[in-house]
Amino acid sequence: MNLDLTQLRTISGEDPVFMAEILELVARQSPAALHQMEELLDQHDYRQLGAVAHRHKSSVNILGCVPLTNLMKTIELTATEYEQPEALPGLIDEFRSVNGWLMDAIRAELELLHIGA
């Protein structure tokens, strides 16, 4: 799994300050999204859980991490359309694992941006 920042570079005009702001925003949002999903799963509020996954999917998509974007889409659809709530704990566990990797990848990209700045 890796980040492909092509879209972010294009949108930002390769402005390292703007790129860092987006990376930092996703780094703040991702743990919060995970926490919300865990709480909503405990509350059996699948519609809201799907909405959180949908919003986060948009955030991670700009980082070009296709597997994570696809995972968010799967969580969203499983929660809202597939009516398979029994699959959600495993999907959220997968997100928890991937989220640690994402935080490390974002930190590495931020270090590169600050070195080049």
C-alpha positions in Angstrom: 0.0 0.0 0.0 1.3 3.5 -0.8 0.3 7.1 -1.2 0.1 8.5 -4.7 0.1 12.3 -4.2 -0.3 13.0 -8.0 -3.8 14.4 -7.5 -2.8 16.4 -4.4 0.2 17.9 -6.3 -2.1 18.8 -9.2 -4.7 20.4 -7.1 -2.1 22.3 -5.0 0.0 23.4 -7.9 2.8 21.6 -6.0 2.6 24.2 -3.3 4.3 22.4 -0.3 2.5 24.5 2.3 -0.9 23.6 0.8 0.0 20.0 0.5 1.2 19.9 4.1 -2.1 21.4 5.2 -4.1 18.7 3.5 -1.9 16.0 4.8 -2.2 17.3 8.3 -6.0 17.6 7.9 -6.3 14.0 6.9 -4.0 13.0 9.7 -6.3 14.7 12.2 -9.5 13.4 10.6 -8.6 9.7 10.2 -8.3 8.8 13.9 -11.4 10.8 14.5 -13.3 8.9 11.8 -12.1 5.6 13.2 -13.3 6.6 16.7 -16.7 7.7 15.3 -17.1 4.5 13.4 -16.3 2.4 16.5 -18.9 4.3 18.6 -21.5 4.1 15.9 -20.9 0.4 15.5 -21.5 -0.1 19.2 -24.7 1.9 18.9 -25.8 -0.1 15.9 -26.2 3.2 14.0 -25.3 1.9 10.6 -26.6 4.7 8.6 -24.4 7.3 10.4 -21.5 4.9 10.3 -21.9 4.7 6.5 -22.0 8.5 6.4 -18.7 8.8 8.3 -17.1 6.3 6.0 -18.4 8.3 3.0 -16.9 11.5 4.2 -13.6 9.9 5.1 -13.5 8.2 1.6 -13.4 11.7 0.1 -10.6 12.7 2.4 -8.3 9.8 1.7 -9.1 9.7 -2.0 -7.0 12.8 -2.6 -4.0 11.0 -1.2 -4.3 8.4 -3.9 -4.4 5.4 -1.5 -6.8 3.3 -3.6 -7.0 0.3 -1.1 -8.0 2.7 1.7 -10.5 4.5 -0.5 -12.0 1.1 -1.5 -12.1 0.0 2.2 -14.1 3.2 3.0 -16.5 2.5 0.1 -16.9 -1.1 1.3 -17.6 0.1 4.9 -20.1 2.7 3.6 -22.0 0.3 1.4 -21.9 -2.6 4.0 -23.4 -0.2 6.6 -26.0 1.4 4.4 -27.0 -0.9 1.5 -25.8 -4.5 1.9 -27.5 -5.0 5.3 -24.6 -7.1 6.5 -23.8 -5.4 9.9 -22.0 -8.6 11.0 -19.2 -7.8 8.5 -18.6 -4.3 9.9 -16.4 -5.2 13.0 -13.9 -7.0 10.7 -13.9 -4.1 8.3 -13.4 -1.5 11.0 -10.6 -3.7 12.4 -9.0 -3.5 9.0 -9.4 0.3 9.0 -7.7 0.4 12.4 -4.7 -1.5 11.0 -4.5 0.6 7.9 -4.9 3.8 9.8 -1.6 3.2 11.6 0.1 2.8 8.3 -1.6 5.9 7.0 -0.4 8.0 9.9 3.2 6.8 9.3 2.9 7.5 5.5 1.6 11.0 6.1 4.4 11.7 8.7 7.0 10.6 6.1 5.4 12.8 3.4 5.4 15.8 5.8 9.0 15.3 6.6 9.8 15.3 2.8 7.9 18.5 2.3 9.6 20.2 5.2 13.0 19.1 4.0 12.3 20.5 0.5 10.8 23.7 1.8 
